[in-house]
Amino acid sequence: MRASVLASLVLGAGLSLACGGHDDDRQWTKEELQELEDKWGYDWSFSGIGTFAHLDHVKCLTNPSERYDIAIVGVPFDTAVSYRPGARFGPRYIRTASARQIGFRSFNPRANINPYQAWAKIVDCGDIPVTPYDNAIAREQMTQGLLELGSHRTQSSAINKPKLMTLGGDHSLTLPALRALNKIHGRPIRVLHFDAHLDTWDPSKYPAHWGSTHFTHGSMFWMANQEGLLSNATSEPSVHAGLRTRLSGTDFGDHDDDSRQNWVRYSADEIDEVGTQGIVDGIMKTLGTEDPVYLSIDIDVLDPAFAPGTGTPEPGGWTTRELIRILRGIEDLNLVGADVVEVSPAYQGNGEETSLAAAQVAYEIISSMVKKGMQGMAKEGEAAAAKDEL
């Protein structure tokens, strides 16, 4: 073994010398290039540039001809929060936490696929450079950036529009995401929202002597409803899951407002009565498998014991295992995009448990997107075969 390694090194040195220090005019053979790829074209979990899961980094916003099926995009924005800031550093830390998701060792047993070695071209598009100084400008930057990224052409014929896996950033970024999706798909979208909080609060519920602020990480779904971005059909509600927040005033008025905005609610406590499968069944019964769904996951759906690094922690949440089990159970949803938000690394422990949880959540979502695409390809193949028989 050692002799073969030494021989390879000697051969490599010979190649370098033979090329005269990489002569620009040298025509490299496929065999020589493949040898270089075999020698140097891989990373360990602790090496390489810090992209998500060691994916190729492409500046997609300045390369409009770049094709991809799924894109990772960071939105480092956190100036619409109501308590602890710091989520602008979320994308960087989530990427770092994804380092053990190496292409050659990312087979997902539950999905029976390796999402990074399947049909989909997945790239890391980097971050949208969002201003930290003006929320109105930032909101427009996020909207235009996500619209541009979601409008690229796909590499595979399995899907006709690319899917974005967005890393936040505070939760207000979901409003720009829904605005972009409305333009891309030309219709309202349904949402599956994992969170400790409703995020449908009417801004009038906040103190407003100095003026009302609509765009916050607690009112973006209220704004989305006002703008007609969410389905208002009673047969097509959106879904909250993992709720355990305190409410305004002295009654259930916040829930009444939420119901009027066409949401179905599953509290965190319900998992004790129906288990993870009961939550999965309720979500799938409500959302089905055909309508386009945007999946938005606030990491504070997890208990602070598992995800302390977040802006508005609420005790009594789900475990990381429970959330992942539920995500695996909803893989048949027709996801058109997703985000994982509110990771504030400054408040997490030295073990980076919050970032690790977010990176795993993203991996599970990407796995489901890729698996769903494979199912679509299989249906197309069956339809083509049946047509041929006719």
Salt bridges, closest charged atoms under 4 A:
GLU32 OE2 - ARG26 NH2 2.62
ASP43 OD2 - HIS54 ND1 3.77
GLU66 OE2 - LYS121 NZ 2.88
ASP78 OD1 - ARG88 NE 2.90
ASP124 OD2 - ARG95 NE 2.81
ASP127 OD1 - ARG95 NH1 2.79
GLU148 OE2 - HIS152 NE2 3.34
ASP195 OD2 - HIS171 ND1 3.16
ASP195 OD2 - HIS193 NE2 2.84
ASP195 OD1 - HIS197 ND1 3.21
ASP199 OD2 - HIS171 ND1 3.21
ASP199 OD2 - HIS193 NE2 3.39
GLU227 OE2 - ARG179 NH2 2.61
ASP254 OD1 - LYS205 NZ 2.72
ASP257 OD2 - LYS205 NZ 3.10
ASP257 OD1 - ARG260 NH2 2.34
ASP258 OD1 - HIS240 NE2 2.73
ASP258 OD2 - ARG265 NH1 2.93
ASP291 OD2 - ARG190 NH1 2.91
ASP298 OD2 - HIS171 ND1 3.43
ASP300 OD2 - HIS197 ND1 3.15
GLU314 OE2 - HIS197 NE2 2.85
GLU314 OE1 - ARG246 NH2 3.35
GLU331 OE1 - ARG110 NH1 2.46
GLU331 OE2 - LYS371 NZ 2.95
GLU342 OE2 - HIS217 ND1 2.87
GLU364 OE1 - ARG110 NE 3.14
GLU364 OE2 - ARG328 NH2 2.83
